[in-house]
Every structure is written in structure tokens, then in C-alpha cells.
């Protein structure tokens, strides 16, 4: 029984999530020969303030990338 746990920052639409589930399922069927009814997919949306990478929280990183931080603040 394949189980996929996808964690992404919030913002995906219901339609995008449905497409992800459809395409992940198709991939496991095509490549591994799994039965669709045995595939479980969980999508967990995480707030950007609860996700960190590159040494900072994602919301701060995006603010920096968008030039929203003040002079010299990182």
C-alpha cells in the first residue's frame, strides 16, 4: 500500500491538489504497477512561518526576495 505524504507551503488551490493526487497516482500505477485503490496521498499545507530553509523562515525569505525588508535587514 503506497503512502505519499506531501508537505508544501500553503497556497495550492483545490484544483491543483486534485491534479497532484491524480498524477502521483498515475505515476505509481505506470511505474510500479500499483492499484489505484491501494494508493494513499496526504497533502499537508504548512504556514510559511512554520517552514524554514536557507537559515530562515520561508515568510522572511520571500519578503527578502521581494525586497520587503528594510535597509540591510535580512
PADO-755632 format. One record per atom (N, C-alpha, C): residue number from 1; residue in one letter; x, y, z. Coordinates in steps of 0.05 Angstrom, whole numbers, plus 5000, padded with zeros to 4 digits. Layout:
N
<site vexvex="NUM" seza="A" u="X" v="Y" w="Z"/>
...
//
This chain:
74
<site vexvex="1" seza="X" u="5017" v="4976" w="5000"/>
<site vexvex="1" seza="X" u="5000" v="5000" w="5000"/>
<site vexvex="1" seza="X" u="5018" v="5025" w="5000"/>
<site vexvex="2" seza="X" u="5021" v="5037" w="4977"/>
<site vexvex="2" seza="X" u="5037" v="5062" w="4976"/>
<site vexvex="2" seza="X" u="5024" v="5085" w="4992"/>
<site vexvex="3" seza="X" u="5040" v="5099" w="5006"/>
<site vexvex="3" seza="X" u="5031" v="5122" w="5021"/>
<site vexvex="3" seza="X" u="5050" v="5145" w="5015"/>
<site vexvex="4" seza="X" u="5039" v="5167" w="5005"/>
<site vexvex="4" seza="X" u="5054" v="5191" w="4999"/>
<site vexvex="4" seza="X" u="5045" v="5213" w="5018"/>
<site vexvex="5" seza="X" u="5064" v="5226" w="5031"/>
<site vexvex="5" seza="X" u="5058" v="5249" w="5048"/>
<site vexvex="5" seza="X" u="5072" v="5273" w="5036"/>
<site vexvex="6" seza="X" u="5057" v="5290" w="5024"/>
<site vexvex="6" seza="X" u="5068" v="5314" w="5011"/>
<site vexvex="6" seza="X" u="5065" v="5338" w="5029"/>
<site vexvex="7" seza="X" u="5086" v="5351" w="5036"/>
<site vexvex="7" seza="X" u="5085" v="5375" w="5052"/>
<site vexvex="7" seza="X" u="5093" v="5399" w="5035"/>
<site vexvex="8" seza="X" u="5076" v="5418" w="5033"/>
<site vexvex="8" seza="X" u="5081" v="5443" w="5018"/>
<site vexvex="8" seza="X" u="5072" v="5467" w="5034"/>
<site vexvex="9" seza="X" u="5083" v="5490" w="5027"/>
<site vexvex="9" seza="X" u="5073" v="5514" w="5040"/>
<site vexvex="9" seza="X" u="5045" v="5520" w="5029"/>
<site vexvex="10" seza="X" u="5028" v="5533" w="5045"/>
<site vexvex="10" seza="X" u="5001" v="5539" w="5038"/>
<site vexvex="10" seza="X" u="4999" v="5555" w="5012"/>
<site vexvex="11" seza="X" u="4977" v="5551" w="4998"/>
<site vexvex="11" seza="X" u="4972" v="5567" w="4974"/>
<site vexvex="11" seza="X" u="4962" v="5551" w="4950"/>
<site vexvex="12" seza="X" u="4964" v="5525" w="4950"/>
<site vexvex="12" seza="X" u="4954" v="5509" w="4928"/>
<site vexvex="12" seza="X" u="4923" v="5509" w="4927"/>
<site vexvex="13" seza="X" u="4912" v="5511" w="4904"/>
<site vexvex="13" seza="X" u="4883" v="5510" w="4901"/>
<site vexvex="13" seza="X" u="4873" v="5481" w="4903"/>
<site vexvex="14" seza="X" u="4847" v="5478" w="4907"/>
<site vexvex="14" seza="X" u="4836" v="5451" w="4907"/>
<site vexvex="14" seza="X" u="4841" v="5437" w="4880"/>
<site vexvex="15" seza="X" u="4839" v="5452" w="4858"/>
<site vexvex="15" seza="X" u="4843" v="5440" w="4832"/>
<site vexvex="15" seza="X" u="4872" v="5431" w="4829"/>
<site vexvex="16" seza="X" u="4891" v="5446" w="4839"/>
<site vexvex="16" seza="X" u="4919" v="5438" w="4838"/>
<site vexvex="16" seza="X" u="4924" v="5413" w="4855"/>
<site vexvex="17" seza="X" u="4912" v="5412" w="4878"/>
<site vexvex="17" seza="X" u="4915" v="5389" w="4895"/>
<site vexvex="17" seza="X" u="4903" v="5364" w="4882"/>
<site vexvex="18" seza="X" u="4880" v="5367" w="4869"/>
<site vexvex="18" seza="X" u="4868" v="5345" w="4855"/>
<site vexvex="18" seza="X" u="4886" v="5335" w="4833"/>
<site vexvex="19" seza="X" u="4899" v="5353" w="4819"/>
<site vexvex="19" seza="X" u="4917" v="5345" w="4797"/>
<site vexvex="19" seza="X" u="4941" v="5331" w="4808"/>
<site vexvex="20" seza="X" u="4952" v="5340" w="4831"/>
<site vexvex="20" seza="X" u="4975" v="5327" w="4843"/>
<site vexvex="20" seza="X" u="4967" v="5298" w="4850"/>
<site vexvex="21" seza="X" u="4944" v="5294" w="4863"/>
<site vexvex="21" seza="X" u="4935" v="5267" w="4871"/>
<site vexvex="21" seza="X" u="4932" v="5250" w="4846"/>
<site vexvex="22" seza="X" u="4920" v="5260" w="4826"/>
<site vexvex="22" seza="X" u="4915" v="5245" w="4801"/>
<site vexvex="22" seza="X" u="4942" v="5237" w="4788"/>
<site vexvex="23" seza="X" u="4961" v="5256" w="4786"/>
<site vexvex="23" seza="X" u="4986" v="5250" w="4773"/>
<site vexvex="23" seza="X" u="5004" v="5232" w="4789"/>
<site vexvex="24" seza="X" u="5005" v="5236" w="4816"/>
<site vexvex="24" seza="X" u="5021" v="5218" w="4833"/>
<site vexvex="24" seza="X" u="5010" v="5190" w="4830"/>
<site vexvex="25" seza="X" u="4983" v="5187" w="4831"/>
<site vexvex="25" seza="X" u="4971" v="5161" w="4829"/>
<site vexvex="25" seza="X" u="4978" v="5148" w="4802"/>
<site vexvex="26" seza="X" u="4975" v="5163" w="4780"/>
<site vexvex="26" seza="X" u="4982" v="5153" w="4754"/>
<site vexvex="26" seza="X" u="5011" v="5144" w="4752"/>
<site vexvex="27" seza="X" u="5029" v="5159" w="4765"/>
<site vexvex="27" seza="X" u="5057" v="5152" w="4764"/>
<site vexvex="27" seza="X" u="5062" v="5125" w="4778"/>
<site vexvex="28" seza="X" u="5050" v="5121" w="4802"/>
<site vexvex="28" seza="X" u="5054" v="5096" w="4816"/>
<site vexvex="28" seza="X" u="5042" v="5073" w="4801"/>
<site vexvex="29" seza="X" u="5020" v="5077" w="4788"/>
<site vexvex="29" seza="X" u="5007" v="5056" w="4772"/>
<site vexvex="29" seza="X" u="5025" v="5049" w="4748"/>
<site vexvex="30" seza="X" u="5034" v="5070" w="4733"/>
<site vexvex="30" seza="X" u="5050" v="5065" w="4709"/>
<site vexvex="30" seza="X" u="5078" v="5054" w="4715"/>
<site vexvex="31" seza="X" u="5091" v="5064" w="4735"/>
<site vexvex="31" seza="X" u="5119" v="5056" w="4740"/>
<site vexvex="31" seza="X" u="5121" v="5031" w="4758"/>
<site vexvex="32" seza="X" u="5105" v="5030" w="4779"/>
<site vexvex="32" seza="X" u="5107" v="5008" w="4798"/>
<site vexvex="32" seza="X" u="5085" v="4987" w="4795"/>
<site vexvex="33" seza="X" u="5065" v="4992" w="4778"/>
<site vexvex="33" seza="X" u="5043" v="4973" w="4774"/>
<site vexvex="33" seza="X" u="5024" v="4971" w="4798"/>
<site vexvex="34" seza="X" u="5023" v="4992" w="4814"/>
<site vexvex="34" seza="X" u="5005" v="4992" w="4837"/>
<site vexvex="34" seza="X" u="4976" v="4996" w="4829"/>
<site vexvex="35" seza="X" u="4958" v="4986" w="4845"/>
<site vexvex="35" seza="X" u="4930" v="4990" w="4840"/>
<site vexvex="35" seza="X" u="4922" v="5017" w="4852"/>
<site vexvex="36" seza="X" u="4907" v="5034" w="4837"/>
<site vexvex="36" seza="X" u="4899" v="5060" w="4847"/>
<site vexvex="36" seza="X" u="4885" v="5059" w="4874"/>
<site vexvex="37" seza="X" u="4868" v="5039" w="4878"/>
<site vexvex="37" seza="X" u="4853" v="5037" w="4903"/>
<site vexvex="37" seza="X" u="4871" v="5031" w="4927"/>
<site vexvex="38" seza="X" u="4896" v="5025" w="4923"/>
<site vexvex="38" seza="X" u="4914" v="5019" w="4945"/>
<site vexvex="38" seza="X" u="4933" v="5043" w="4951"/>
<site vexvex="39" seza="X" u="4930" v="5064" w="4935"/>
<site vexvex="39" seza="X" u="4948" v="5087" w="4938"/>
<site vexvex="39" seza="X" u="4935" v="5109" w="4956"/>
<site vexvex="40" seza="X" u="4950" v="5117" w="4976"/>
<site vexvex="40" seza="X" u="4940" v="5138" w="4994"/>
<site vexvex="40" seza="X" u="4959" v="5162" w="4992"/>
<site vexvex="41" seza="X" u="4947" v="5186" w="4989"/>
<site vexvex="41" seza="X" u="4963" v="5210" w="4987"/>
<site vexvex="41" seza="X" u="4952" v="5231" w="5006"/>
<site vexvex="42" seza="X" u="4969" v="5242" w="5023"/>
<site vexvex="42" seza="X" u="4962" v="5262" w="5042"/>
<site vexvex="42" seza="X" u="4977" v="5288" w="5035"/>
<site vexvex="43" seza="X" u="4962" v="5309" w="5032"/>
<site vexvex="43" seza="X" u="4975" v="5336" w="5027"/>
<site vexvex="43" seza="X" u="4972" v="5352" w="5052"/>
<site vexvex="44" seza="X" u="4995" v="5359" w="5063"/>
<site vexvex="44" seza="X" u="4996" v="5376" w="5087"/>
<site vexvex="44" seza="X" u="5006" v="5404" w="5079"/>
<site vexvex="45" seza="X" u="4989" v="5424" w="5083"/>
<site vexvex="45" seza="X" u="4997" v="5451" w="5077"/>
<site vexvex="45" seza="X" u="5008" v="5464" w="5103"/>
<site vexvex="46" seza="X" u="5032" v="5475" w="5101"/>
<site vexvex="46" seza="X" u="5045" v="5486" w="5124"/>
<site vexvex="46" seza="X" u="5047" v="5517" w="5120"/>
<site vexvex="47" seza="X" u="5041" v="5531" w="5142"/>
<site vexvex="47" seza="X" u="5044" v="5560" w="5141"/>
<site vexvex="47" seza="X" u="5073" v="5567" w="5136"/>
<site vexvex="48" seza="X" u="5078" v="5588" w="5120"/>
<site vexvex="48" seza="X" u="5105" v="5596" w="5114"/>
<site vexvex="48" seza="X" u="5121" v="5603" w="5138"/>
<site vexvex="49" seza="X" u="5108" v="5613" w="5159"/>
<site vexvex="49" seza="X" u="5123" v="5619" w="5184"/>
<site vexvex="49" seza="X" u="5131" v="5594" w="5199"/>
<site vexvex="50" seza="X" u="5121" v="5571" w="5191"/>
<site vexvex="50" seza="X" u="5128" v="5546" w="5204"/>
<site vexvex="50" seza="X" u="5146" v="5528" w="5187"/>
<site vexvex="51" seza="X" u="5158" v="5540" w="5166"/>
<site vexvex="51" seza="X" u="5175" v="5525" w="5148"/>
<site vexvex="51" seza="X" u="5201" v="5541" w="5145"/>
<site vexvex="52" seza="X" u="5223" v="5528" w="5149"/>
<site vexvex="52" seza="X" u="5249" v="5543" w="5146"/>
<site vexvex="52" seza="X" u="5267" v="5529" w="5127"/>
<site vexvex="53" seza="X" u="5283" v="5545" w="5113"/>
<site vexvex="53" seza="X" u="5305" v="5536" w="5096"/>
<site vexvex="53" seza="X" u="5324" v="5558" w="5091"/>
<site vexvex="54" seza="X" u="5348" v="5552" w="5083"/>
<site vexvex="54" seza="X" u="5369" v="5572" w="5078"/>
<site vexvex="54" seza="X" u="5373" v="5589" w="5103"/>
<site vexvex="55" seza="X" u="5369" v="5577" w="5126"/>
<site vexvex="55" seza="X" u="5375" v="5591" w="5151"/>
<site vexvex="55" seza="X" u="5354" v="5611" w="5160"/>
<site vexvex="56" seza="X" u="5330" v="5611" w="5148"/>
<site vexvex="56" seza="X" u="5310" v="5630" w="5156"/>
<site vexvex="56" seza="X" u="5282" v="5618" w="5150"/>
<site vexvex="57" seza="X" u="5262" v="5631" w="5162"/>
<site vexvex="57" seza="X" u="5234" v="5622" w="5157"/>
<site vexvex="57" seza="X" u="5226" v="5630" w="5129"/>
<site vexvex="58" seza="X" u="5209" v="5614" w="5117"/>
<site vexvex="58" seza="X" u="5201" v="5618" w="5089"/>
<site vexvex="58" seza="X" u="5188" v="5645" w="5085"/>
<site vexvex="59" seza="X" u="5171" v="5654" w="5104"/>
<site vexvex="59" seza="X" u="5159" v="5680" w="5100"/>
<site vexvex="59" seza="X" u="5180" v="5703" w="5100"/>
<site vexvex="60" seza="X" u="5200" v="5701" w="5117"/>
<site vexvex="60" seza="X" u="5222" v="5721" w="5116"/>
<site vexvex="60" seza="X" u="5238" v="5719" w="5091"/>
<site vexvex="61" seza="X" u="5243" v="5695" w="5081"/>
<site vexvex="61" seza="X" u="5258" v="5691" w="5057"/>
<site vexvex="61" seza="X" u="5244" v="5704" w="5033"/>
<site vexvex="62" seza="X" u="5217" v="5699" w="5032"/>
<site vexvex="62" seza="X" u="5202" v="5711" w="5010"/>
<site vexvex="62" seza="X" u="5201" v="5741" w="5011"/>
<site vexvex="63" seza="X" u="5199" v="5751" w="5036"/>
<site vexvex="63" seza="X" u="5199" v="5781" w="5039"/>
<site vexvex="63" seza="X" u="5225" v="5792" w="5029"/>
<site vexvex="64" seza="X" u="5247" v="5778" w="5036"/>
<site vexvex="64" seza="X" u="5273" v="5788" w="5027"/>
<site vexvex="64" seza="X" u="5275" v="5787" w="4997"/>
<site vexvex="65" seza="X" u="5266" v="5765" w="4985"/>
<site vexvex="65" seza="X" u="5267" v="5762" w="4956"/>
<site vexvex="65" seza="X" u="5250" v="5783" w="4942"/>
<site vexvex="66" seza="X" u="5229" v="5791" w="4954"/>
<site vexvex="66" seza="X" u="5211" v="5811" w="4943"/>
<site vexvex="66" seza="X" u="5218" v="5840" w="4950"/>
<site vexvex="67" seza="X" u="5241" v="5843" w="4965"/>
<site vexvex="67" seza="X" u="5250" v="5869" w="4972"/>
<site vexvex="67" seza="X" u="5234" v="5883" w="4994"/>
<site vexvex="68" seza="X" u="5220" v="5867" w="5010"/>
<site vexvex="68" seza="X" u="5202" v="5878" w="5030"/>
<site vexvex="68" seza="X" u="5217" v="5885" w="5056"/>
<site vexvex="69" seza="X" u="5241" v="5874" w="5060"/>
<site vexvex="69" seza="X" u="5257" v="5881" w="5084"/>
<site vexvex="69" seza="X" u="5269" v="5909" w="5080"/>
<site vexvex="70" seza="X" u="5273" v="5922" w="5102"/>
<site vexvex="70" seza="X" u="5285" v="5949" w="5101"/>
<site vexvex="70" seza="X" u="5314" v="5947" w="5096"/>
<site vexvex="71" seza="X" u="5328" v="5970" w="5097"/>
<site vexvex="71" seza="X" u="5357" v="5972" w="5091"/>
<site vexvex="71" seza="X" u="5373" v="5953" w="5107"/>
<site vexvex="72" seza="X" u="5387" v="5935" w="5093"/>
<site vexvex="72" seza="X" u="5406" v="5917" w="5106"/>
<site vexvex="72" seza="X" u="5394" v="5895" w="5123"/>
<site vexvex="73" seza="X" u="5369" v="5895" w="5128"/>
<site vexvex="73" seza="X" u="5356" v="5874" w="5144"/>
<site vexvex="73" seza="X" u="5354" v="5849" w="5127"/>
<site vexvex="74" seza="X" u="5360" v="5826" w="5139"/>
<site vexvex="74" seza="X" u="5358" v="5801" w="5124"/>
<site vexvex="74" seza="X" u="5341" v="5781" w="5138"/>
//
